[in-house]
Amino acid sequence: MIKYLGSKRRFLERIVDVARTELPEATSALDLFSGSARVGHAFKGAGLRVLANDHNEYARTLARCYVEADDDLVPAATRLIADLQRTPARAGWFTHTYCEQARFFHPKNGARVEAIRERIDRLDLAPLLRDVALVSLMEAADRVDSTVGVHMAYLKAWAPRAHNELELRVPKLLPRSPHGRSEAHGLDAEEAARTLAADVAYLDPPYNQHSYLRNYHVWETLVRWDQPATYGVAAKRVDCKTRASAFNLKRQASAALERVVDAVRARVLIVSFNDEGFLDRATIEDMLSRRGPVRVCAMEARRYVGARIGIYNPRGEKVGAVGKLKNHELLYVVRCAS
Ligand SMILES: C[S@@+](CC[C@H](N)C(=O)[O-])C[C@H]1O[C@@H](n2cnc3c(N)ncnc32)[C@H](O)[C@@H]1O
């Protein structure tokens, strides 16, 4: 799966375990901010029917692959990916923008990504098979990128992995839940909270001002394949300026979360929030306690790589001290009264 800020990779077992313990009879789970789709994938792996949601198209594509698609697609996906792997490189707009103008990938890999992406559209694939192919390509590109894990900047010199050969792999698809087909939605979280329902709802909203669309704009473009106008050194899509999330705005985040919490239709809510985010523990507990009794589990997490590496000036000299290396991920669990 792709490198993703705020991904709950290290806490998957804990989250699934909390859901299972709190509501052993649960058959469905709603993941309202699905991101890398890891949590939805883990819920599906535990046998639940999953409804995933995220407003960015690359994240919806990840959820269509990891949550909505079932493992009966594996034979077709294996043949398709072996075929795509043989596509000869062909440089064009993508290579120029993201490998020459900006330097997210080595041009030899950028030209392969570009040719494979063009072929995916020419093949007239069934929709979910197409999503599996797109995710396989996104993950292959992620393994040879030249970044520290976000697309706001690229490394001054090529990362060693950027010289590796691009290799497509078959994503790990899971069997369908005995409780029915899982789904991936692309709604704003508030609308998803109003229109989707499940036994357990997992809420993992952004914690701070950093927009996921900006951090992963190359994936959005790879999936949409819309050749957007770009701006800045990182060649960000111009719609990064207009497609904002209320959760990234300090003045709006609290009200936005409150609306989602009030609207969400589930018997148990599990909410992840970081102890360095916009909202403090008292505010969140107060908001959640309107739905029922709240308990909190704290889990220690390593901070974003930038915090661990330290601060450098444009000449590559260290100018700041390394800050705190760990923080806490808080898991709020609410048994809803109604
Ligand atoms: C902290 S990440 C979720 C990480 C995810 N749990 C994982 O393990 O990968 C928050 C996600 O919320 C999405 N998001 C932000 N604002 C949103 C909104 N208003 N509606 C729906 N999704 C939103 C972002 O695209 C991002 O993927």
The ligand as an SDF file (V2000), in Angstrom:
LIG
                    3D

 27 29  0  0  0  0  0  0  0  0999 V2000
   -6.0500   10.9820    8.4180 C   0  0  0  0  0  0  0  0  0  0  0  0
   -6.4740   10.5890    6.7640 S   0  0  0  0  0  0  0  0  0  0  0  0
   -7.1920    9.0010    6.8920 C   0  0  0  0  0  0  0  0  0  0  0  0
   -6.1480    7.9480    6.9680 C   0  0  0  0  0  0  0  0  0  0  0  0
   -6.6960    6.5420    6.8870 C   0  0  0  0  0  0  0  0  0  0  0  0
   -7.4330    6.1660    8.0680 N   0  0  0  0  0  0  0  0  0  0  0  0
   -5.5580    5.5690    6.6530 C   0  0  0  0  0  0  0  0  0  0  0  0
   -5.2850    4.7090    7.5180 O   0  0  0  0  0  0  0  0  0  0  0  0
   -4.9360    5.6660    5.5920 O   0  0  0  0  0  0  0  0  0  0  0  0
   -7.8440   11.6470    6.4510 C   0  0  0  0  0  0  0  0  0  0  0  0
   -8.5340   11.4550    5.1000 C   0  0  0  0  0  0  0  0  0  0  0  0
   -9.6950   12.2820    5.0790 O   0  0  0  0  0  0  0  0  0  0  0  0
   -9.9370   12.6970    3.7450 C   0  0  0  0  0  0  0  0  0  0  0  0
  -10.8040   13.9050    3.8510 N   0  0  0  0  0  0  0  0  0  0  0  0
  -10.4430   15.1460    4.2420 C   0  0  0  0  0  0  0  0  0  0  0  0
  -11.5080   15.9540    4.2960 N   0  0  0  0  0  0  0  0  0  0  0  0
  -12.5860   15.2070    3.9320 C   0  0  0  0  0  0  0  0  0  0  0  0
  -13.9710   15.4760    3.8050 C   0  0  0  0  0  0  0  0  0  0  0  0
  -14.4800   16.7000    4.0750 N   0  0  0  0  0  0  0  0  0  0  0  0
  -14.7890   14.4800    3.3950 N   0  0  0  0  0  0  0  0  0  0  0  0
  -14.2890   13.2490    3.0990 C   0  0  0  0  0  0  0  0  0  0  0  0
  -12.9780   12.9290    3.2010 N   0  0  0  0  0  0  0  0  0  0  0  0
  -12.1330   13.8880    3.6380 C   0  0  0  0  0  0  0  0  0  0  0  0
   -8.5500   12.9280    3.1650 C   0  0  0  0  0  0  0  0  0  0  0  0
   -8.5620   12.8030    1.7670 O   0  0  0  0  0  0  0  0  0  0  0  0
   -7.7270   11.8420    3.8710 C   0  0  0  0  0  0  0  0  0  0  0  0
   -7.5630   10.7190    3.0440 O   0  0  0  0  0  0  0  0  0  0  0  0
  1  2  1  0
  2  3  1  0
  2 10  1  0
  3  4  1  0
  4  5  1  0
  5  6  1  0
  5  7  1  0
  7  8  2  0
  7  9  1  0
 10 11  1  0
 11 12  1  0
 11 26  1  0
 12 13  1  0
 13 14  1  0
 13 24  1  0
 14 15  1  0
 14 23  1  0
 15 16  2  0
 16 17  1  0
 17 18  1  0
 17 23  2  0
 18 19  1  0
 18 20  2  0
 20 21  1  0
 21 22  2  0
 22 23  1  0
 24 25  1  0
 24 26  1  0
 26 27  1  0
M  CHG  2   2   1   9  -1
M  END
$$$$
